[in-house]
Amino acid sequence: MEEGKGLLRGEDSESEGDVEEAQPSVSIARRRLRYQVLLHLVLVLSIAVNVLQALHHTTFVERLTIFPELKRLQQVVKNEHPEHGETFSAFQGPPSTLTAHAWNTLLQPFYFNATENEVSAGGLSPNVSVRVKDGGFLASLGVYHELHCLNQLRNFIYTHTGPPSFAENDMAYHGHLDHCIEVLRLSVMCAADLSFYTFTWPKEENFTFLDAHSKSPRKCVDWEQIQDWSTGRKISLTPTVLYPDEEESSE
């Protein structure tokens, strides 16, 4: 019984010398285990940090805006590069029912009514800002201003099929287009698309421009986020606004 008891307790089953020899082995094994556990923890933490950084830097982009809902926009990697001579979308081509519908739908949220606090937060003065009759101040996001400019340039390309007013007041319209070109120049230089383009010889014998090609991916904001926000706050494309003398009489 005593012998069995000693085996169960781990006592008296080995000589004193054997126990002394076993202790260093146990100590080394424990150190190895601790080292492996620590190594795994460091590895897991490193992966977690990398994932969080990837999510922060590639999934969302911080925008300079006064609107909290638009400060962090999700990014989408796209590989879209229209090539010369191809119809890439419904936004291209001479005026038609298809192009008109595409552009009108895109530009529907052009205007929204901003609050007085939003106007002030944007560094502008509510005292000189145009008021909307139904309340608030007439406002628009820069991206819709730029899209409007693109549409104006597109219409000018097809002047012969555009509204009669184009021909009736060419000089005034040229001034507006010049403004549009400057708006787009600043926006293009601000965004600075770094897509890599190469060029090929056109198939046509009599050509004016080389064909440009690119397969570069690029990060784009998730347009639906902007569109949803803008649509939720949009007002009519022909809003009723108050002129200065009307503002005084309404107060």
N, C-alpha and C positions, 0 to 999 in steps of 0.2 A: 504493500500500500504506500509506504514511504517513497518507494522508487517511482511509482506512478504519480504520486503527488508532485514529486520533483519535476517530472516531465511536463505536467500540465502547467506548472508555474514557471518553467524554464530555468529551474534551479537544479544544481547538483548533477545535471546531465552532461556537463562539459567540465573539463579541468579549468583551473584558474587562468592558466596560460592561454587556453583556447579563447576564453572570453576576452582577454586583453587583445588578442590578435583580431577578433571580430569587430571590436569597437571602431578602429580606424576605417574599416570597410563600410560600416553603417554610416559614419560621419561623411565620408566621400559621396556615398549614394544620396544622402540628404542634400548635400551641397549641389550635386548635379540636378536633383529634382527642383530645388529652388531656382537654380539658374535657368532651367528649361521653362518653368512657370513664368519667371520674370521676362524671359525672351519672348514668350508667346503674348504676354500682356503688352509689351512694347510694340510687337508686330500688329496686334489688334488695334491699339491706339493709333499707330501710324496709318493704318488703312482707314480708320474712322476719320482722322484728320484730313487725309487726302480726298475722301469721298465728300466731306463737308466743304472743302475748298473747291472741289470740282462743281458741286451744286451751286456754290455761291458765285463762282466766276463764269461758269458756262451756261447755267440754266436761267439765271436772272441777271438783269442789267439795271444798275441804278441810274435813274434819270433825274435831271435837274428840272423839277416842276413844283408848283405850289399845290398840286392836287395829290393827296395821299394815295388815292387809288391807282395813280399812274407812276408812282415813284419806283416801284419794282415791277418791271415787265419781264415776262418769260421770254427767253430767246429760243428761236427755232433755226436750226442749221438748214440752209437751202442751197440747192445747186442749180439755180435757174439763171440762165444767161441767154436771152433772145439773140438769135443770129440773123444776119442780114438776109432779107428776102423771105423770111418765114413769118406767118401769122402766129404770134405767141399767145394772144389772148383776145377777148372780146373788146378790149380797150383800143385796139388797133384798127386802122383802116379808115376810109372816108365815112362821113356822117351817114348813119343808117339807123334803123330801129334798134338793131342789136347794140351798136356802140353807144347810142343815146341812152339806152336802158342801163348799160354797164356804168357809164360815167355819172348819170343822175343818181343811181343807187349808191355809188361810192361817195358822192358829195352831199348826200342827204343831211348828214350831221354837221354841215359846215358851220352853222351858227348855234350857239347856246346862250342862255342868259346867266351871266355871272352875278354873284352877290357883291355887295359893296366891299365886304372883307376880302373877297378873292381879288377884286380889282386892286385894292390897296396892297395886298400881299404880292401882287405881280409888279409892284413898283410904279403903278399908274395912278392917275388922279380920278376919282369918281366924279369930281366936279366938272370935268371936261369930257368924260366918256359918254357915248351915246346910250340913252336909256331905251328900254323896250316898254311899250305901252302896258303890257301885261305884267310888268315887274322885272327888276334886274337890269343888267347892262349887256349890250350886244357884245358877244365874244366869240372867238374861234381859236382852235389849236393851229399851231404853225404848220403841221403836216397837211391840214386841209387847205391852207393858204397855198402851199406848194403844189398840191394836186390841182387846185383851181388854175394855177399858172400853167401847168402842163396842159390842161384841157384847153386853155385859151390859145396856147401855141399850136396845139393840134387843130383847133378850129381855123386858125389863120392859114395853116398849110392848105386847107381846103376852102379858101375864101370864095371860090367860084360857086360852091354849094352851100356856103354859110349864110347867116342872116344878112338881109340887105343893109343893115346898119353898119356893117364892116366897110362897105364901099362909100357910104355916105359920110363917114367921119374917120377917114384913114389915119390922119395925123394924130388925132386923140388916141386912136386904138394902138398906133405904133408906140406911143408913149407908155401905154399900159403894158404892152408886150415887153418893152425895154425894162420896165420895172419887174416884170415876171422873170425875165432872164437873169437879172441881178439877184433876185430872191433865190432862184435855183442854183446859181453859181455859189452863193454863200453856203447853201445847204449841202451841196455836193462836196465842197472843200471841208466843211465841218465833219461830215460823215466819213470822208476819205476811204472809199471802197478800195481794198488792196487786192482784189481778185487778179490773178495772173492770166493775161491774154496773149495769145499768139495770132498770127495772121496767115491766111492762105490765099492763093491766087483764085479769083473768081472763075467760074466756068465760062462766063460770057467773054467773048473776044474784046468787045468794046466796053470796058468797065471804067468807073471813076474812082471807086474805093476798093481797097483790099477787104476780104472777109475776115472779121474778127471772131475768135473762138475762145471760150474759157470753160473749164470744168471745176474751177475753184469753189470749194464750199465757203459760205459766209454766214455769219450770225445775224439773224434778223429778229426784230421784236415780233412777238405773237400779235399779228394785226387784229385778231378778234378781240383781244383785251381792250385795245384802243377804240375799236368800232363799237363794242358793247357799251363802254362808258359814254362815248359821244352820242350814241343813239338814245341812251337813257336820259340825256340832258338836252337833246336837240329841240330847236324851235323851227318855225317855218323858214324856208329859203327866201321868202319875201316878207320878213317881219314888219309889223307896224312900229315905227320908232317915233320918239318924241323929239321935235325940234326945240332949240333953246327957248323960244318964246312960248311954246306949249308947256314946257317944264315949269316956267314961272307961273302960268295961269292955273296949272294943276295943283300947285302947292298952296 
